[in-house]
Amino acid sequence: MPYIPTAARAAMLDRAMKPTTAGEFNYLISVVANDYIARYGKSYDTINALIGVLECAKLELYRRIAAPYEDVKIVTNGDVFTV
């Protein structure tokens, strides 16, 4: 989960660039992943940990942002599923 102490968040955000495009965001994620691999070594455990982190971040984004957005759109535009 991305829920770390507020002070740690601020310190991390101060160091991170602010991407303005999807490509820049992908680059930022890739650089962070590469740095993690460089720090902890290229191994199954490191790769598995990175993939797990990315998957959990994706799922949390879906749960907190995408699903509620889709719920509003169902009400606005009608549901496609009728069964």
N, CA, C and O atoms as a printed pandas DataFrame, in Angstrom:
     atom_number atom_name residue_name chain_id  residue_number  x_coord  y_coord  z_coord
0              1         N          MET        A               1    0.829   -1.179    0.000
1              2        CA          MET        A               1    0.000    0.000    0.000
2              3         C          MET        A               1    0.881    1.252    0.000
3              4         O          MET        A               1    1.996    1.231    0.521
4              5         N          PRO        A               2    0.388    2.315   -0.571
5              6        CA          PRO        A               2    1.184    3.538   -0.649
6              7         C          PRO        A               2    1.067    4.416    0.586
7              8         O          PRO        A               2    1.409    5.598    0.539
8              9         N          TYR        A               3    0.590    3.858    1.683
9             10        CA          TYR        A               3    0.331    4.670    2.863
10            11         C          TYR        A               3    1.547    4.677    3.771
11            12         O          TYR        A               3    1.682    3.839    4.663
12            13         N          ILE        A               4    2.430    5.639    3.529
13            14        CA          ILE        A               4    3.637    5.798    4.332
14            15         C          ILE        A               4    3.497    7.098    5.128
15            16         O          ILE        A               4    2.646    7.925    4.799
16            17         N          PRO        A               5    4.317    7.296    6.168
17            18        CA          PRO        A               5    4.199    8.512    6.969
18            19         C          PRO        A               5    4.302    9.786    6.127
19            20         O          PRO        A               5    5.019    9.832    5.127
20            21         N          THR        A               6    3.579   10.805    6.550
21            22        CA          THR        A               6    3.526   12.064    5.807
22            23         C          THR        A               6    4.908   12.652    5.585
23            24         O          THR        A               6    5.203   13.131    4.490
24            25         N          ALA        A               7    5.749   12.625    6.585
25            26        CA          ALA        A               7    7.098   13.178    6.444
26            27         C          ALA        A               7    7.891   12.428    5.379
27            28         O          ALA        A               7    8.635   13.043    4.616
28            29         N          ALA        A               8    7.743   11.136    5.323
29            30        CA          ALA        A               8    8.448   10.341    4.308
30            31         C          ALA        A               8    7.901   10.661    2.918
31            32         O          ALA        A               8    8.661   10.696    1.950
32            33         N          ARG        A               9    6.600   10.894    2.810
33            34        CA          ARG        A               9    6.000   11.249    1.519
34            35         C          ARG        A               9    6.605   12.538    0.994
35            36         O          ARG        A               9    7.024   12.619   -0.160
36            37         N          ALA        A              10    6.645   13.542    1.854
37            38        CA          ALA        A              10    7.157   14.844    1.438
38            39         C          ALA        A              10    8.598   14.738    0.963
39            40         O          ALA        A              10    8.963   15.330   -0.053
40            41         N          ALA        A              11    9.416   13.992    1.688
41            42        CA          ALA        A              11   10.819   13.840    1.306
42            43         C          ALA        A              11   10.949   13.154   -0.045
43            44         O          ALA        A              11   11.780   13.545   -0.865
44            45         N          MET        A              12   10.133   12.135   -0.279
45            46        CA          MET        A              12   10.192   11.414   -1.555
46            47         C          MET        A              12    9.709   12.298   -2.694
47            48         O          MET        A              12   10.313   12.306   -3.766
48            49         N          LEU        A              13    8.636   13.039   -2.478
49            50        CA          LEU        A              13    8.091   13.895   -3.530
50            51         C          LEU        A              13    9.037   15.028   -3.882
51            52         O          LEU        A              13    9.096   15.449   -5.037
52            53         N          ASP        A              14    9.778   15.527   -2.903
53            54        CA          ASP        A              14   10.748   16.579   -3.180
54            55         C          ASP        A              14   11.833   16.089   -4.137
55            56         O          ASP        A              14   12.386   16.875   -4.905
56            57         N          ARG        A              15   12.138   14.783   -4.092
57            58        CA          ARG        A              15   13.186   14.220   -4.946
58            59         C          ARG        A              15   12.666   13.789   -6.313
59            60         O          ARG        A              15   13.448   13.648   -7.254
60            61         N          ALA        A              16   11.361   13.578   -6.435
61            62        CA          ALA        A              16   10.800   13.027   -7.669
62            63         C          ALA        A              16   10.487   14.131   -8.671
63            64         O          ALA        A              16   10.056   15.224   -8.303
64            65         N          MET        A              17   10.714   13.820   -9.942
65            66        CA          MET        A              17   10.293   14.763  -10.970
66            67         C          MET        A              17    8.776   14.681  -11.112
67            68         O          MET        A              17    8.169   13.690  -10.706
68            69         N          LYS        A              18    8.183   15.677  -11.664
69            70        CA          LYS        A              18    6.730   15.711  -11.840
70            71         C          LYS        A              18    6.414   15.451  -13.314
71            72         O          LYS        A              18    6.476   16.377  -14.123
72            73         N          PRO        A              19    6.076   14.207  -13.680
73            74        CA          PRO        A              19    5.822   13.896  -15.090
74            75         C          PRO        A              19    4.583   14.625  -15.605
75            76         O          PRO        A              19    3.602   14.811  -14.885
76            77         N          THR        A              20    4.658   15.028  -16.867
77            78        CA          THR        A              20    3.522   15.722  -17.490
78            79         C          THR        A              20    2.894   14.914  -18.620
79            80         O          THR        A              20    1.862   15.309  -19.162
80            81         N          THR        A              21    3.500   13.799  -18.978
81            82        CA          THR        A              21    2.941   12.919  -20.013
82            83         C          THR        A              21    3.016   11.479  -19.525
83            84         O          THR        A              21    3.746   11.164  -18.585
84            85         N          ALA        A              22    2.252   10.612  -20.178
85            86        CA          ALA        A              22    2.311    9.188  -19.837
86            87         C          ALA        A              22    3.712    8.630  -20.080
87            88         O          ALA        A              22    4.188    7.789  -19.318
88            89         N          GLY        A              23    4.364    9.092  -21.131
89            90        CA          GLY        A              23    5.724    8.642  -21.423
90            91         C          GLY        A              23    6.700    9.034  -20.331
91            92         O          GLY        A              23    7.549    8.233  -19.939
92            93         N          GLU        A              24    6.587   10.268  -19.831
93            94        CA          GLU        A              24    7.447   10.704  -18.734
94            95         C          GLU        A              24    7.161    9.907  -17.461
95            96         O          GLU        A              24    8.074    9.573  -16.706
96            97         N          PHE        A              25    5.887    9.610  -17.236
97            98        CA          PHE        A              25    5.520    8.828  -16.055
98            99         C          PHE        A              25    6.100    7.415  -16.152
99           100         O          PHE        A              25    6.623    6.886  -15.171
100          101         N          ASN        A              26    6.005    6.807  -17.341
101          102        CA          ASN        A              26    6.580    5.483  -17.575
102          103         C          ASN        A              26    8.095    5.526  -17.344
103          104         O          ASN        A              26    8.661    4.628  -16.721
104          105         N          TYR        A              27    8.736    6.573  -17.851
105          106        CA          TYR        A              27   10.179    6.723  -17.665
106          107         C          TYR        A              27   10.530    6.813  -16.185
107          108         O          TYR        A              27   11.470    6.164  -15.724
108          109         N          LEU        A              28    9.777    7.615  -15.444
109          110        CA          LEU        A              28   10.026    7.776  -14.014
110          111         C          LEU        A              28    9.912    6.439  -13.281
111          112         O          LEU        A              28   10.770    6.096  -12.468
112          113         N          ILE        A              29    8.853    5.692  -13.573
113          114        CA          ILE        A              29    8.671    4.373  -12.950
114          115         C          ILE        A              29    9.828    3.448  -13.322
115          116         O          ILE        A              29   10.341    2.716  -12.476
116          117         N          SER        A              30   10.233    3.485  -14.585
117          118        CA          SER        A              30   11.327    2.628  -15.048
118          119         C          SER        A              30   12.642    2.971  -14.364
119          120         O          SER        A              30   13.400    2.073  -13.997
120          121         N          VAL        A              31   12.923    4.257  -14.189
121          122        CA          VAL        A              31   14.156    4.680  -13.515
122          123         C          VAL        A              31   14.149    4.233  -12.062
123          124         O          VAL        A              31   15.161    3.751  -11.553
124          125         N          VAL        A              32   13.015    4.391  -11.393
125          126        CA          VAL        A              32   12.916    3.954   -9.996
126          127         C          VAL        A              32   13.107    2.443   -9.906
127          128         O          VAL        A              32   13.815    1.961   -9.022
128          129         N          ALA        A              33   12.481    1.690  -10.815
129          130        CA          ALA        A              33   12.643    0.232  -10.824
130          131         C          ALA        A              33   14.099   -0.146  -11.081
131          132         O          ALA        A              33   14.634   -1.041  -10.427
132          133         N          ASN        A              34   14.736    0.526  -12.022
133          134        CA          ASN        A              34   16.135    0.246  -12.328
134          135         C          ASN        A              34   17.027    0.527  -11.120
135          136         O          ASN        A              34   17.934   -0.249  -10.820
136          137         N          ASP        A              35   16.769    1.634  -10.430
137          138        CA          ASP        A              35   17.546    1.962   -9.233
138          139         C          ASP        A              35   17.354    0.903   -8.151
139          140         O          ASP        A              35   18.301    0.544   -7.452
140          141         N          TYR        A              36   16.131    0.406   -8.018
141          142        CA          TYR        A              36   15.847   -0.634   -7.024
142          143         C          TYR        A              36   16.637   -1.898   -7.350
143          144         O          TYR        A              36   17.219   -2.522   -6.463
144          145         N          ILE        A              37   16.652   -2.273   -8.636
145          146        CA          ILE        A              37   17.410   -3.457   -9.071
146          147         C          ILE        A              37   18.907   -3.238   -8.832
147          148         O          ILE        A              37   19.606   -4.144   -8.375
148          149         N          ALA        A              38   19.394   -2.037   -9.141
149          150        CA          ALA        A              38   20.814   -1.743   -8.924
150          151         C          ALA        A              38   21.166   -1.837   -7.446
151          152         O          ALA        A              38   22.256   -2.291   -7.097
152          153         N          ARG        A              39   20.261   -1.415   -6.579
153          154        CA          ARG        A              39   20.520   -1.423   -5.134
154          155         C          ARG        A              39   20.448   -2.823   -4.547
155          156         O          ARG        A              39   21.264   -3.184   -3.699
156          157         N          TYR        A              40   19.465   -3.625   -4.996
157          158        CA          TYR        A              40   19.222   -4.923   -4.364
158          159         C          TYR        A              40   19.657   -6.111   -5.206
159          160         O          TYR        A              40   19.566   -7.252   -4.753
160          161         N          GLY        A              41   20.123   -5.869   -6.413
161          162        CA          GLY        A              41   20.624   -6.934   -7.258
162          163         C          GLY        A              41   19.547   -7.525   -8.157
163          164         O          GLY        A              41   18.364   -7.556   -7.819
164          165         N          LYS        A              42   20.005   -7.992   -9.314
165          166        CA          LYS        A              42   19.094   -8.615  -10.266
166          167         C          LYS        A              42   18.918  -10.070   -9.862
167          168         O          LYS        A              42   19.790  -10.906  -10.098
168          169         N          SER        A              43   17.783  -10.355   -9.253
169          170        CA          SER        A              43   17.485  -11.706   -8.801
170          171         C          SER        A              43   15.991  -11.933   -8.930
171          172         O          SER        A              43   15.219  -10.997   -9.136
172          173         N          TYR        A              44   15.598  -13.187   -8.805
173          174        CA          TYR        A              44   14.170  -13.504   -8.838
174          175         C          TYR        A              44   13.433  -12.730   -7.745
175          176         O          TYR        A              44   12.364  -12.173   -7.993
176          177         N          ASP        A              45   14.004  -12.692   -6.530
177          178        CA          ASP        A              45   13.344  -12.014   -5.415
178          179         C          ASP        A              45   13.129  -10.529   -5.699
179          180         O          ASP        A              45   12.054   -9.992   -5.429
180          181         N          THR        A              46   14.145   -9.870   -6.242
181          182        CA          THR        A              46   14.028   -8.443   -6.534
182          183         C          THR        A              46   13.001   -8.189   -7.629
183          184         O          THR        A              46   12.155   -7.303   -7.505
184          185         N          ILE        A              47   13.078   -8.967   -8.696
185          186        CA          ILE        A              47   12.131   -8.806   -9.805
186          187         C          ILE        A              47   10.712   -9.105   -9.343
187          188         O          ILE        A              47    9.777   -8.382   -9.685
188          189         N          ASN        A              48   10.555  -10.162   -8.571
189          190        CA          ASN        A              48    9.240  -10.523   -8.046
190          191         C          ASN        A              48    8.694   -9.421   -7.137
191          192         O          ASN        A              48    7.508   -9.097   -7.195
192          193         N          ALA        A              49    9.553   -8.851   -6.307
193          194        CA          ALA        A              49    9.126   -7.763   -5.420
194          195         C          ALA        A              49    8.668   -6.561   -6.233
195          196         O          ALA        A              49    7.631   -5.970   -5.931
196          197         N          LEU        A              50    9.421   -6.194   -7.254
197          198        CA          LEU        A              50    9.045   -5.054   -8.096
198          199         C          LEU        A              50    7.713   -5.290   -8.801
199          200         O          LEU        A              50    6.848   -4.414   -8.818
200          201         N          ILE        A              51    7.556   -6.462   -9.375
201          202        CA          ILE        A              51    6.298   -6.766  -10.073
202          203         C          ILE        A              51    5.137   -6.752   -9.077
203          204         O          ILE        A              51    4.052   -6.266   -9.398
204          205         N          GLY        A              52    5.359   -7.276   -7.884
205          206        CA          GLY        A              52    4.323   -7.251   -6.858
206          207         C          GLY        A              52    3.936   -5.836   -6.464
207          208         O          GLY        A              52    2.753   -5.531   -6.312
208          209         N          VAL        A              53    4.929   -4.972   -6.299
209          210        CA          VAL        A              53    4.668   -3.573   -5.957
210          211         C          VAL        A              53    3.865   -2.902   -7.064
211          212         O          VAL        A              53    2.884   -2.210   -6.791
212          213         N          LEU        A              54    4.277   -3.103   -8.307
213          214        CA          LEU        A              54    3.562   -2.487   -9.431
214          215         C          LEU        A              54    2.130   -3.010   -9.529
215          216         O          LEU        A              54    1.203   -2.244   -9.792
216          217         N          GLU        A              55    1.953   -4.302   -9.318
217          218        CA          GLU        A              55    0.604   -4.889   -9.372
218          219         C          GLU        A              55   -0.272   -4.336   -8.257
219          220         O          GLU        A              55   -1.432   -3.995   -8.489
220          221         N          CYS        A              56    0.271   -4.247   -7.060
221          222        CA          CYS        A              56   -0.513   -3.711   -5.935
222          223         C          CYS        A              56   -0.850   -2.239   -6.158
223          224         O          CYS        A              56   -1.957   -1.802   -5.845
224          225         N          ALA        A              57    0.095   -1.475   -6.694
225          226        CA          ALA        A              57   -0.178   -0.069   -6.998
226          227         C          ALA        A              57   -1.283    0.040   -8.048
227          228         O          ALA        A              57   -2.160    0.898   -7.944
228          229         N          LYS        A              58   -1.239   -0.821   -9.050
229          230        CA          LYS        A              58   -2.278   -0.835  -10.083
230          231         C          LYS        A              58   -3.634   -1.165   -9.481
231          232         O          LYS        A              58   -4.629   -0.501   -9.774
232          233         N          LEU        A              59   -3.672   -2.184   -8.647
233          234        CA          LEU        A              59   -4.941   -2.589   -8.031
234          235         C          LEU        A              59   -5.499   -1.502   -7.112
235          236         O          LEU        A              59   -6.709   -1.277   -7.078
236          237         N          GLU        A              60   -4.627   -0.837   -6.376
237          238        CA          GLU        A              60   -5.078    0.239   -5.485
238          239         C          GLU        A              60   -5.611    1.424   -6.293
239          240         O          GLU        A              60   -6.610    2.036   -5.915
240          241         N          LEU        A              61   -4.950    1.743   -7.392
241          242        CA          LEU        A              61   -5.433    2.805   -8.274
242          243         C          LEU        A              61   -6.810    2.448   -8.828
243          244         O          LEU        A              61   -7.703    3.293   -8.880
244          245         N          TYR        A              62   -6.974    1.204   -9.238
245          246        CA          TYR        A              62   -8.273    0.773   -9.750
246          247         C          TYR        A              62   -9.340    0.853   -8.661
247          248         O          TYR        A              62  -10.435    1.368   -8.888
248          249         N          ARG        A              63   -9.009    0.339   -7.477
249          250        CA          ARG        A              63   -9.978    0.299   -6.387
250          251         C          ARG        A              63  -10.397    1.692   -5.929
251          252         O          ARG        A              63  -11.576    1.937   -5.674
252          253         N          ARG        A              64   -9.430    2.603   -5.824
253          254        CA          ARG        A              64   -9.710    3.917   -5.252
254          255         C          ARG        A              64  -10.153    4.943   -6.281
255          256         O          ARG        A              64  -10.905    5.857   -5.943
256          257         N          ILE        A              65   -9.708    4.820   -7.534
257          258        CA          ILE        A              65   -9.976    5.854   -8.541
258          259         C          ILE        A              65  -10.862    5.335   -9.672
259          260         O          ILE        A              65  -11.909    5.919   -9.951
260          261         N          ALA        A              66  -10.457    4.255  -10.318
261          262        CA          ALA        A              66  -11.164    3.797  -11.515
262          263         C          ALA        A              66  -12.560    3.257  -11.222
263          264         O          ALA        A              66  -13.517    3.622  -11.904
264          265         N          ALA        A              67  -12.687    2.396  -10.220
265          266        CA          ALA        A              67  -13.999    1.793   -9.933
266          267         C          ALA        A              67  -15.043    2.842   -9.552
267          268         O          ALA        A              67  -16.152    2.802  -10.085
268          269         N          PRO        A              68  -14.732    3.786   -8.646
269          270        CA          PRO        A              68  -15.728    4.817   -8.349
270          271         C          PRO        A              68  -16.080    5.677   -9.570
271          272         O          PRO        A              68  -17.233    6.071   -9.747
272          273         N          TYR        A              69  -15.089    5.961  -10.399
273          274        CA          TYR        A              69  -15.336    6.719  -11.629
274          275         C          TYR        A              69  -16.295    5.955  -12.535
275          276         O          TYR        A              69  -17.248    6.526  -13.065
276          277         N          GLU        A              70  -16.038    4.661  -12.709
277          278        CA          GLU        A              70  -16.911    3.833  -13.545
278          279         C          GLU        A              70  -18.323    3.763  -12.968
279          280         O          GLU        A              70  -19.293    3.765  -13.726
280          281         N          ASP        A              71  -18.456    3.701  -11.654
281          282        CA          ASP        A              71  -19.781    3.688  -11.026
282          283         C          ASP        A              71  -20.567    4.943  -11.377
283          284         O          ASP        A              71  -21.764    4.864  -11.656
284          285         N          VAL        A              72  -19.910    6.101  -11.368
285          286        CA          VAL        A              72  -20.576    7.348  -11.751
286          287         C          VAL        A              72  -20.992    7.289  -13.222
287          288         O          VAL        A              72  -22.095    7.713  -13.568
288          289         N          LYS        A              73  -20.139    6.776  -14.071
289          290        CA          LYS        A              73  -20.440    6.706  -15.503
290          291         C          LYS        A              73  -21.585    5.732  -15.791
291          292         O          LYS        A              73  -22.351    5.940  -16.732
292          293         N          ILE        A              74  -21.706    4.677  -14.992
293          294        CA          ILE        A              74  -22.840    3.760  -15.149
294          295         C          ILE        A              74  -24.146    4.504  -14.894
295          296         O          ILE        A              74  -25.115    4.356  -15.639
296          297         N          VAL        A              75  -24.157    5.295  -13.847
297          298        CA          VAL        A              75  -25.363    6.074  -13.518
298          299         C          VAL        A              75  -25.629    7.113  -14.607
299          300         O          VAL        A              75  -26.775    7.311  -15.008
300          301         N          THR        A              76  -24.590    7.767  -15.079
301          302        CA          THR        A              76  -24.725    8.821  -16.076
302          303         C          THR        A              76  -25.168    8.287  -17.436
303          304         O          THR        A              76  -26.057    8.852  -18.072
304          305         N          ASN        A              77  -24.547    7.203  -17.874
305          306        CA          ASN        A              77  -24.730    6.729  -19.250
306          307         C          ASN        A              77  -25.504    5.432  -19.376
307          308         O          ASN        A              77  -25.830    5.021  -20.490
308          309         N          GLY        A              78  -25.805    4.783  -18.278
309          310        CA          GLY        A              78  -26.489    3.502  -18.326
310          311         C          GLY        A              78  -25.524    2.353  -18.283
311          312         O          GLY        A              78  -24.387    2.446  -18.746
312          313         N          ASP        A              79  -26.002    1.259  -17.714
313          314        CA          ASP        A              79  -25.164    0.070  -17.530
314          315         C          ASP        A              79  -25.168   -0.779  -18.799
315          316         O          ASP        A              79  -26.206   -0.944  -19.441
316          317         N          VAL        A              80  -24.021   -1.305  -19.149
317          318        CA          VAL        A              80  -23.910   -2.178  -20.303
318          319         C          VAL        A              80  -24.326   -3.600  -19.938
319          320         O          VAL        A              80  -24.795   -4.351  -20.793
320          321         N          PHE        A              81  -24.155   -3.973  -18.663
321          322        CA          PHE        A              81  -24.494   -5.319  -18.213
322          323         C          PHE        A              81  -25.940   -5.356  -17.734
323          324         O          PHE        A              81  -26.333   -4.571  -16.871
324          325         N          THR        A              82  -26.714   -6.252  -18.282
325          326        CA          THR        A              82  -28.131   -6.333  -17.935
326          327         C          THR        A              82  -28.491   -7.650  -17.270
327          328         O          THR        A              82  -29.651   -7.871  -16.923
328          329         N          VAL        A              83  -27.513   -8.527  -17.089
329          330        CA          VAL        A              83  -27.785   -9.836  -16.465
330          331         C          VAL        A              83  -27.278   -9.861  -15.046
331          332         O          VAL        A              83  -27.413  -10.874  -14.360
